[in-house]
Amino acid sequence: MKRLLIAAVTVACVLVAVAVGGVFMVTQMVAGGTSTTPEADQELIGEVCTPGDPNQEKGSVEIPEKYRKFVDAAGQESGFGSQVIGAQIQQESSWREDARSPYANGIAQFTPETWAIYGNGGNVFNPKDAIAAQGRYMKKLRTLMEDHAKDDEHLLRLSLASYNAGPGAVKKNSYDLEKLYDSKPGYRNETAPYVENIVAAASGNYTSDCRHSTSIPEGDIVETSMSLAWDHKVKLPFSSAGNHGRAEARSEYVTVADSLSKDRHTAYYTDCGVFVASVMITSGADPDFPKRSTGVQLNYLQNSDKYKFFKPSSEGELEPGDILITPGHIFLYTGERNNTATGRAQGASLYTRPPSGHDFYLTDSSGRTYFAARLKG
């Protein structure tokens, strides 16, 4: 029997500050708690939680033994050493040989275009081939950046930023990393932590008071969400312009969102419903998912035989890939991607945020309660 519909009194994806859980400070990691700080104060949580062991000697990175000889060879090829290559792989894929996103693949996360140049005819999912290509590519980036570096550490930072954002973006910003990071929220929120994490890990500057997750939450929904949304929160000035958020969103998301609908009015690229629809449809989890409007999506989820629809009382009742929805807003629970306040959920906020890290909560400060929807089977 179909469940009764819940009236959707609004369709705007406007977030309200969280009003449940523990206390969060800007430089403090929350383990299992939720944030009570207003969203505007949480634009980016940038603490570095490096992939090494703080008890190991300085400059040591945890490199799985089966990859050791590949990493050592790539470190020598690149000129940066195995510590950098190992920390970089940890940051790129957490050593997952089968890591995939819409535009990058393998343990070293190569795009098809870059792999065609540096893969030497190998298999991007073969770690021996991929790590060797990583060494070759980092060597090339080192060469491109050498004349613009102030010192060895600056050269490493420029090369890592080029690997993440592209050497063209670094050149366009006059080889000035602060200028690069300020040019787009995506660079500030993804490239900057990427560079700092790897430099810190390779130099032994380990963070001792935060937990580092070495696994990526499993499931097509979560993996697709992670490939379309920024990992950390991206916050923009308010605007209702149709293209608002397009330049700041991940390029992978823009491609998917553009293919989803030709109706791109009202801050389309910051629409929470469009983001969740993009994930559900692109992942193949639910090709019939409504493409926009949280009111329509709420009715669909509550009345579809595909979903278990329930009111969770705690995070412990949720599974990665669950949809959280209330009249007016929708986002995805991912499980722990990183240990920041926005590292357990992803979503967008109409007018103010493209898809990115999202505060996790089950009740907001207006008293709105969120329901969960989980695909059956």
Steps between C-alpha positions, in 0.01 A plus 500: 500500500629846412585725791324833546674794335680756710404852396794680342460857611817623328745382239794728576824330607585762758696367796451609859765489771526171685338473840596153622803305621837605634705816476727576206788745486658608172828312555359209696393168353170350609490126548139392458351831616312767310558871470320780677701777337304699235576381151650831393781445753594162352602595150802272497644271762861475390683305770748255357460139604790328335514138384802395704553365848600770755711239682718435197823685434498838328431483130337158515182416309307174526556328164349152463782252444355369174537847346837586651721429199262684264491803729876504548555491124244776441654710773839472336354573156317809621788639701272553800557170678279214609356687801333752271375238254362288784326792672359606165350158428348490847341838432384406149347157558587361845692229306190375317608352168142512365425860602272667244337834439331634185831645381783328688592138564738275684721517804663825379176651358594574139263663254482320164672795331796502737520121503526498121818709531666345806352149520739357239232261376443346843185432701390787725355245746831312523686658794841423349408691184314779678764576762772500234291748299457710812877519531535607136227761530639645822840520331341699216320730742825551690667606177216740415508661845877514565557847354216643709582349841663694784646189662461122511189503717335761279585284198325205664194711580478633146532149356235355731262786425557433129419130544171589672386816320697466176824676400298739284314632802827554689652681202186712451540624857864596448630204704363672810326238714305749710377663182405156366311410819314832496403468134238230565346356817575154365872571503486645851287213631659206321839588349633686805426218750626247242837673482528556874403142589769354276773744600426444868496122468819486295685724747375314806280780635228265613177612662470312826153604614282395208396171347586431138273270309695279261187361339244651267137424589380231264202510264420648160297786649779618730775456243300698244424770755870529581585533131244777440529705821795670667612317812506813719233766526496772233303816586408775254343845523120489464369513143197370313660528155447190288874435458587577863738232630588362158858627504552386859351150463710200402524475122375141524182625667444776245516243219246274670268782607504648149393166355222462756283792397483800269300691762777673693325791668545614861856414602479161331852389593435556872165318505505221760242294313693515173811374675331200664322420173832517315653251742208257499461503120870504405588221743226284348348455845166652394463620139143612578595740778323840455740752352405804706274629780531363851120491528474261206799302625355468849172360370687267269721360776218455747277320252748299297528127561872535420578669830483439870372833634547566871568760768847434649559592862881482478783478251551137600181406313636633171706334229728668243287592200186584698307806387398751767202720416253743651262742327740746340832320516671176403856369540696173511650317795837361389652349810840636601699637205724716716498613860371854464154621601389465138670166436194274543252652256492677164246735348428840349316806630291714268656842438808441721681168437579268210524127584759460774552384857186541709439523875333185627184540708156344543328814633576861412461818704151559362393170646470326164550125532668304223374170367729237348446307179701188423490294183381149571703196405 
